[in-house]
């Protein structure tokens, strides 16, 4: 059940500005916003804490981490989904596009099997039973370098809340894994491969990309249209790759790996999303372009927590400090992602919007959450 309440004497993170004021919630919706430090009778005195829209997460691997907390360790899915949901709520995330891989390789040394359809069904059942704290959509990560992509995509339809489809291509030697040495270290560490195993794995992926990669890309674009989903690219590296993305109608680029690709995205009107861990750590773990470098060049629009949910608010605050504009920093995790996936009912503090809210204050440069609301209901 939602409650009507008022948060007063807060630093409200509004579109384009932060301003001292109060915010009233009625029936799960923002009903009014007023300026000033006054605390009306019955209101919560926030004591100058920031109050911002709930965070919107477009690409997180966190659910996969919960269903397989260790290699070859499978966790019960319902329990994993509920734990994942609670973790995101505790990080201030009130809307999530849960990333699930579609496209598997059931043969060969680096084999991996399908899981997305079953996991999605369990998540949607929990959502229908009102067992989840926050708002969930599906993000299907379409792995073009695979054996079963089109068959797996065909298992979904327009009723499955597929809001985002991203074109993934992890063929060794390009995009994220241009540096084969880093790819080798990653794969051997994850799958305990020998040198011979690794060489066979690279050869298998390369041949798969040659045989089916282009057909998989075209098919995934068509499926995204069937779902009514937003289409995203992943790990664009060159201007030519961005040109191809633009030709598909892509308007969101996840993690471009070079300044050249990010600038080409800007030239084509494609929003650039980078990972919060990249920003917090000061660089990419794959050796690609640093998120802060793109931020300083004015080429960063959206931030994703990627593999650390708690990094999302921290990174947005850090961007606010880099840019000298807290409202601009927070917009990368609220207003900009909402716009990218066409969610008009959230992402900003304004009358009539969903009361998805976070309250936090800074301890040094670290944000400390003291309240999270999803559609007016306290969830953390």
Buried (B, 14 or more C-beta within 10 A) or exposed (E): EBEBBBBBBBBBBBEEEBBBBBBBBBEBBBBEBEEEBEBEEEBBBBEEBBBBBBBBBBBBBBBBBBBBEEEEEEBEBEEBBBBBBBBBBBBBBBBBBBBBBBBBBEEBBBEBEBBBBEBBEBBBEBBEEEEBBBBBBBBBBBBBBBBBBBEBBEBBEEEBBBBBBBBBBBBBEBBBBBBEEBBBEBBBEEBEBEEEBBEBBBEBBBEBBEEBBEEBBEBBBEBBEBBEBBBBBBBBBBBEBBEBBBEBEBBBBBBBBBBBBBBBBBEBEBBBBBBBBBBBBEBBEBEBBBBBBBBEEEBBBBBBBBBBBBBBBBBBBBBBEBBEBBBBBBBBBBBBBBBBBEBEBBBBBEEEBBBBBBBBBBEEEEBEBBBBBBBBBBBB
